[in-house]
Amino acid sequence: MATAGISILSSDEFDPASSISRLDKGVHTVVITEIVDESHSDSEETPSSHLISSPKQLGDFSVEAENFRLSFEVLNVLEKYGTHVGMLDTTTPPGPIPWSGKLRFLPHVYHHISRSTPVQLTMPAFPCKSLNRENKVLGHLPDLGEELALRRLNAMAENVKEAYEFGAVVNIASDGVLFNDVLGISDQDCWDYGVELEAIIKREKLENVRFRPCMSVLGFICDDGLTEKVFLDTAQMCREQLETRFAPTEQHLTQLIKSDEDTMLTYCGMVKFLQSEMETSPTLIGLGSSAKIRLYKKTAKAMMRRSEAFTGAIRTLFPHHVRLSMHPSSGASKLSIALIPAADGGFQKSPWHSCVALGLNGQPACVHSEDVRDTHDLVLRNGRPYFFQERFREPFSE
């Protein structure tokens, strides 16, 4: 039986895979879990009134089908912002590569749509500015890089409203206090960074973005109750609680590094990253090459443990949120988004580990400050460094 573009199936006819495919094409599949045998009915009502055993009417199924349709529309919008491993691989056939985790997040999106509430998206990001403020960034406060990244996330949530009237909210789960202490960055710098991020969100009217520091994510305090004193007083407690409740043991992580290729690659990449991140750190003073490598490895493991802990906390505490990431991935368990897309659509350095250099063509590049000081002019906003602008150079002529 079919009505109003909806396929009505009995439970023994239901194939989830094919039904999901049909939904994505605009065909709505509704499952009837029980069919009443009309021959045993004493009622004089029409046979169609016994089609559904529950008191719900067909209109309720139409609502559910519409919710599923909207869920796919929202996922389609989100997918357009994703960039996943393989999408920029020239060896693959031309054309868009589907988001492999799309169906995984169908229940998450449906959860919010069925309740007529904004779809909740969460991205662990925007921790604090790099420790290397001599060669990488312009200072300890956000600049044009963070502004552009926040605008993109807000635009994505705004685009969701075109498909679903209640839109979406991007929750920025700031992980600054998880890593700052092992790098030698103060809790005060993390607080200042977050305050300025919220100022950008307010100034630019980014109404679909919500900044949430670690203590808010963990439920220690409500967002409205966060003051500088509370932030500074609870930072260490956040680190301790995350490690106690969610972090893998050091032994387990060490074993994974030895046995799991992906974990090994992450670890090696982290060690390499720390060599430039910590090159101006006072903790390196007096250390030989071997001692520095040991410190990089120890720091990398500490950061990986806390990163895994924060991921586990978000998954546990926000089971219905769509997980976003600013790192490249296959897309199987999250939606990877290039915060400031490169010219080819790929990923650039994160805004908090770089600064923005605007080319003469207007294209923003995320670069280390040391690489553009001689070719670009520093532009200030409200009296502080905000980005670099490429200088115009006269064509060479003899």
C-alpha positions in Angstrom: 0.0 0.0 0.0 1.3 3.5 -0.8 -0.2 6.9 0.0 0.9 10.5 -0.3 4.4 9.4 -1.4 4.8 7.2 1.6 5.7 3.5 1.4 3.9 1.4 4.0 5.7 -1.8 4.9 5.1 -4.5 7.5 7.9 -5.1 9.9 8.9 -8.4 8.2 9.3 -6.5 4.9 11.4 -3.7 6.3 15.0 -3.5 5.1 16.8 -0.6 6.9 19.5 -0.2 4.2 17.0 0.1 1.3 14.7 2.3 3.3 17.5 4.7 4.2 18.4 4.8 0.5 14.7 5.5 -0.4 14.6 8.3 2.2 17.6 10.0 0.8 15.8 10.0 -2.6 12.7 11.5 -1.0 10.6 8.3 -0.6 9.4 7.9 2.9 9.2 4.4 4.4 7.0 3.8 7.4 7.1 0.5 9.2 3.9 -1.1 10.5 4.9 -3.3 13.3 1.6 -5.2 13.5 -1.3 -5.7 11.1 -4.7 -6.5 12.6 -6.5 -9.5 11.1 -9.7 -8.0 9.8 -11.5 -11.4 9.7 -11.5 -11.6 13.5 -12.8 -8.1 14.0 -16.4 -7.6 15.3 -16.4 -3.9 14.5 -18.4 -2.5 11.7 -15.7 0.1 10.9 -14.1 0.1 7.5 -11.2 -2.3 7.0 -8.7 0.6 6.6 -9.4 1.6 10.2 -7.8 -1.6 11.4 -4.6 -1.2 9.4 -2.7 0.1 12.3 -2.9 -1.6 15.7 -1.8 1.3 17.8 -4.1 4.3 18.4 -1.9 6.5 16.2 -3.4 7.5 12.8 -1.8 7.6 9.4 -1.2 11.3 10.0 1.3 10.5 12.7 3.2 8.3 10.3 3.3 11.2 7.9 4.8 13.4 10.6 7.5 10.7 11.3 8.2 10.4 7.6 8.6 14.2 7.3 11.0 14.1 10.3 13.1 11.6 8.5 13.0 13.6 5.3 14.1 16.7 7.2 16.9 14.7 8.9 18.3 13.8 5.6 18.0 17.4 4.3 20.0 18.6 7.3 22.6 15.9 6.8 22.9 16.9 3.1 23.6 20.5 4.2 26.3 19.4 6.7 27.9 17.1 4.1 28.5 20.0 1.8 30.8 21.5 4.4 32.8 18.3 5.0 36.2 17.5 3.6 37.3 14.0 4.2 40.3 11.8 3.4 40.2 10.9 -0.3 38.1 13.8 -1.4 41.3 15.7 -2.5 43.0 12.5 -3.8 43.6 12.9 -7.5 43.8 9.1 -8.0 40.1 8.7 -7.1 37.4 9.1 -9.8 36.1 12.6 -10.3 33.0 13.7 -8.4 32.0 14.2 -4.8 32.8 11.4 -2.3 29.9 10.7 0.0 30.3 11.4 3.8 30.9 7.9 5.1 29.5 8.7 8.5 26.3 10.3 7.2 23.9 7.4 8.2 25.6 7.1 11.6 24.4 10.5 12.5 20.8 10.1 11.2 19.5 9.1 14.7 21.3 12.1 16.2 19.7 14.6 13.8 16.3 12.9 14.0 16.4 13.1 17.8 16.4 16.9 17.6 14.0 17.3 14.7 11.4 15.0 16.3 11.4 17.4 19.2 11.4 20.6 17.1 14.7 21.8 18.6 17.9 23.0 17.0 20.2 20.3 15.8 23.2 20.2 18.2 26.7 20.0 16.7 29.9 19.9 18.8 33.5 20.6 17.9 36.4 20.3 20.3 38.5 23.2 19.2 39.6 26.8 19.9 41.9 26.0 22.9 44.3 28.9 23.2 47.0 30.5 21.1 50.2 28.7 20.3 53.0 28.8 22.8 55.4 29.9 20.0 54.4 33.5 19.8 57.6 34.6 18.3 57.4 32.6 15.0 53.9 31.3 14.6 51.1 33.6 15.9 50.5 37.3 16.6 49.9 37.1 20.4 47.8 35.2 22.9 44.4 36.6 21.7 42.2 35.5 18.8 42.6 37.3 15.5 41.2 37.2 12.0 41.9 33.4 11.8 39.5 32.7 14.6 37.0 35.2 13.2 36.9 33.6 9.8 36.6 30.1 11.3 33.7 31.1 13.5 32.0 32.8 10.6 32.2 29.5 8.6 30.7 27.5 11.4 27.9 30.0 11.9 27.2 30.0 8.1 26.9 26.2 8.2 24.4 26.4 11.0 22.6 29.2 9.2 22.3 27.1 6.1 20.7 24.3 8.1 17.8 26.7 8.7 17.1 26.6 4.9 16.1 23.0 5.3 14.9 22.9 8.9 13.3 25.9 10.5 14.9 25.4 14.0 18.3 25.3 12.5 21.4 24.1 14.3 23.8 25.2 17.0 27.5 24.7 16.9 28.9 24.1 20.3 32.6 25.0 20.6 34.0 22.7 23.3 37.1 24.5 24.2 39.9 22.2 25.2 42.5 24.8 26.2 42.8 23.8 29.8 43.4 20.2 28.8 46.7 21.0 27.1 48.0 24.3 28.3 49.7 23.1 31.4 51.8 20.5 29.7 52.9 23.1 27.1 53.6 25.8 29.7 50.7 28.1 28.7 48.9 29.8 31.7 45.3 29.3 32.6 45.0 33.1 32.5 45.9 33.0 28.8 43.2 30.4 28.2 40.6 32.6 29.9 41.6 35.7 28.0 41.4 33.8 24.7 37.9 32.6 25.5 36.7 36.0 26.5 37.9 37.5 23.3 36.3 34.6 21.3 33.0 35.4 22.9 33.5 39.1 22.0 34.0 38.2 18.4 30.8 36.0 18.4 28.9 38.9 19.8 30.4 41.6 17.6 29.9 39.6 14.4 26.4 38.5 15.5 27.2 34.8 15.1 24.0 33.7 16.8 24.4 30.0 15.9 27.7 29.5 17.7 28.1 28.8 21.4 31.4 28.9 23.1 31.7 26.3 25.9 34.8 26.0 28.1 35.8 22.7 29.5 34.2 23.2 32.9 30.9 24.0 31.2 31.2 20.9 28.9 31.8 18.7 32.0 28.8 20.3 33.8 30.8 21.8 36.7 29.2 25.2 36.1 26.5 26.7 33.9 27.6 29.0 31.2 26.0 32.0 32.8 27.8 31.3 36.1 31.3 31.3 34.6 33.6 34.1 36.0 37.3 34.5 35.7 37.8 33.3 39.3 35.6 30.3 38.8 37.5 29.4 35.5 40.9 29.7 37.2 39.8 27.8 40.3 38.3 24.9 38.4 40.9 24.4 35.6 43.0 21.9 37.4 39.9 20.0 38.6 38.8 19.7 34.9 42.1 18.1 34.0 42.0 15.7 37.0 38.4 14.7 36.4 38.9 14.0 32.7 42.0 11.9 33.3 40.3 10.0 36.1 37.0 9.3 34.4 37.8 9.1 30.7 41.5 8.9 29.9 43.1 5.6 28.8 46.0 4.5 31.0 49.5 5.4 30.0 50.2 1.6 29.6 47.3 1.2 27.2 48.3 4.2 25.1 51.9 3.0 24.9 50.6 -0.4 23.7 48.4 1.2 21.1 51.3 3.2 19.8 53.2 0.0 19.3 50.3 -2.1 17.8 48.0 0.4 16.0 49.2 2.1 12.9 46.8 5.1 13.2 47.8 5.7 16.8 51.4 5.5 15.8 51.0 8.0 13.0 49.1 10.4 15.4 51.9 10.0 17.9 54.7 10.6 15.4 52.8 13.6 14.0 52.4 15.1 17.5 56.1 14.6 18.3 57.0 16.4 15.1 54.5 19.2 15.8 55.9 19.8 19.3 59.4 20.5 17.9 58.2 23.7 16.4 55.5 24.4 19.0 58.0 24.3 21.9 61.0 25.7 20.2 60.8 28.9 22.2 59.8 27.2 25.5 62.0 28.0 28.5 61.7 24.3 29.5 64.1 23.5 26.7 66.9 25.7 28.0 69.9 23.6 28.8 68.6 20.4 27.4 70.5 18.4 24.8 69.0 16.9 21.7 68.2 13.5 23.3 66.6 15.2 26.3 64.5 17.4 24.1 63.2 14.3 22.1 62.3 12.6 25.4 60.4 15.7 26.5 58.5 15.9 23.2 57.5 12.2 23.4 56.3 12.6 27.0 54.3 15.7 26.1 52.8 14.0 23.1 51.5 11.1 25.2 50.1 13.4 27.8 48.2 15.4 25.1 47.0 12.3 23.4 45.6 10.9 26.7 43.7 14.1 27.4 42.5 14.4 23.9 41.0 10.8 24.1 39.5 11.7 27.5 37.8 14.8 26.1 36.5 12.9 23.1 35.1 10.2 25.5 33.5 12.8 27.7 31.7 14.5 24.8 30.5 11.2 23.4 29.2 10.2 26.9 27.7 13.5 28.0 26.3 14.5 24.6 25.2 11.3 22.9 22.8 13.1 20.5 25.2 15.7 19.2 26.8 15.5 15.8 30.5 15.4 16.2 32.5 17.9 14.2 36.3 18.0 13.8 38.7 20.5 12.3 41.2 17.7 11.6 41.2 15.5 8.4 39.5 12.2 8.8 37.6 9.5 6.9 34.4 11.0 8.1 33.3 7.6 9.6 32.8 8.9 13.1 32.7 12.7 12.7 32.3 15.5 10.1 35.6 17.0 9.3 35.4 20.7 8.3 38.2 22.9 7.0 37.7 26.0 9.2 39.5 28.2 6.7 39.5 26.2 3.4 42.6 26.5 1.2 42.3 27.4 -2.4 41.8 23.7 -3.3 39.2 23.3 -0.5 41.6 21.4 1.7 42.8 22.0 5.3 45.2 24.7 6.4 47.0 25.2 9.7 44.6 25.8 12.6 43.9 29.5 13.4 45.4 29.1 16.9 48.7 27.8 15.5 49.1 30.4 12.8 48.0 33.8 11.6 46.2 34.9 8.5 48.0 36.4 5.5 45.6 37.9 2.9 46.9 37.7 -0.6 46.3 40.4 -3.2 43.6 38.2 -4.6 41.8 38.2 -1.2 42.5 34.5 -0.5 43.3 33.9 3.2 46.3 31.7 3.9 47.1 30.4 7.4 50.8 30.8 7.8 53.5 31.2 10.5 54.2 34.8 11.2 58.0 34.3 10.5 57.2 33.3 6.9 55.5 36.6 5.9 57.0 39.4 7.9 59.2 40.5 5.0 56.5 40.3 2.3 53.4 41.4 4.1 52.2 44.4 6.1 50.9 43.8 9.6 47.3 45.1 10.0 46.0 46.2 13.4 42.5 46.1 14.8 41.6 47.9 18.0 45.3 48.6 18.5 46.5 45.0 18.3 47.9 42.7 15.5 45.0 41.1 13.6 46.4 39.8 10.2 49.0 40.3 7.5 48.2 41.9 4.1 50.4 41.1 1.1 52.3 44.1 -0.3 51.8 45.1 -3.9 55.1 44.9 -5.8 55.8 46.7 -9.0 56.6 44.5 -12.0 60.3 44.2 -12.6 61.4 46.2 -15.7 64.8 46.9 -17.1 
